[in-house]
Amino acid sequence: MIMAKLERIYTVPLGGAYDVPRGKRVPRAVKLLREFASRHMKADGQRVRISEALNKYLWQRSIQKPPRNVKIRLVKEEEEIRAYLSDEKIEEPKKAEEKPKAEVKEKQEEKKKNE
């Protein structure tokens, strides 16, 4: 069964991250963001994947000073939720291309001969 994509934009308050010791604030902000995403997208037990740009934005001012809030785009797919910055371009995850086994073996043999 194919499920349609659900996409929404939210402003996530991360001020709760300042309730923990300074050295644990960004990891707490990430947990708050994941909890927010699963609660608002009505997805218990589904994985929340955070984009690389969003992660860099959270860590931009070091572990001690995460942003107080962040505007994100949440996309719900079949088995997971993806979180992006609101103005970030969404790139489809790359799938590894499978090479025929014969080509892989030939390359390995060539490497052995060259050594």
N, C-alpha and C positions, 0 to 999 in steps of 0.2 A: 504494500500500500504506500503510495507516494504522498507525502505530506507537503502542502504548500509552504513556502517560506513566509515567516512572519517577521516584520521589521518595524522597530520602534526606536524613537530617540528619547533619551532621559537625561536629566541632570542628577547625578548621584552625589548625595552629601557624604563626605568622608571625614567629617569633623570628629567622629567617634574614634578615629585612629589616634587622636591626640590624648586619649584616656589611658594609653599604655606607655611604658617607658620609651624614652627617645630612640633607643636602639632597635625598637621593634615596630615602629610606626608604619613604614611602607608595607611590610608583610601583613599587618593588620588591615591596612587600607585595601589590599588585594582581596583579603577574605571578605571584607565588607562589600566590595564590588561584586564578588561572586555570589554572595548571599542575596544582594539586591537583584541581580540578574535572574537567579533561579526563582525568587519570590514573584517578581513582576512578570516574568514570562510563563509562570505557572508550570514549572518543570522541576518536579522533585526528582532528585537522583540523576539528572542529566548533567553532562559535563559542560562547564563554562570555559571556553577558550578565549584568552585575552590576546589581542593582536600585539605584535612587536612594538608598534608605534605607541600604543596605549601604555604598555609596560615601561617604555622609555620615558614617557610623559610622567608617570607616577614616580619614577626613580630620578628624575631630572635634578632635583634639589637635594639629593642624598637620602639616606635612610631616615634622617631625623625630621625632615620637613616635607611630607607629602602635600599635594594640593588639598584645599579644604573641600572642594567639590570639582566634579569633572563631568563634561557633557559627552555622552557616549551614544553609539548606535548599537542596538542589540538585534541580532539576526538569529531566529530560531529555525534550525533545520531538523532533519529527522531525528538524529541521536544526540545532537549537541547544540549549545548556544554559543555564538561567537560575539565578542565584544570588541568594538572598534571605536576610535575617536570619532566624534560626529562629522568632522570634515575630512576624514581619511578615505582614500579610495579603497574599495573592497576588491581584493584579488582572490581569485579562486585558488584553493590549495592545489599545489602541483602534485601530480601523481607520478611516481617513478615509472619510467618506461621500461618495459621488459625487453631484454635482448634475447635473441635465440641462443640456446645453450652452445651451439656450434661456434658462434662468434666469440663467446666468452672463452671457450676452450682454446681457440686459435690465438687470442690475445695473450693468454697465460703461457702458451707454448712459445710465443715470440719473445716474451719477457725472459723466459728461461734460457733461450738461445742467446740473447743479447748479454746475459750475465757472464 
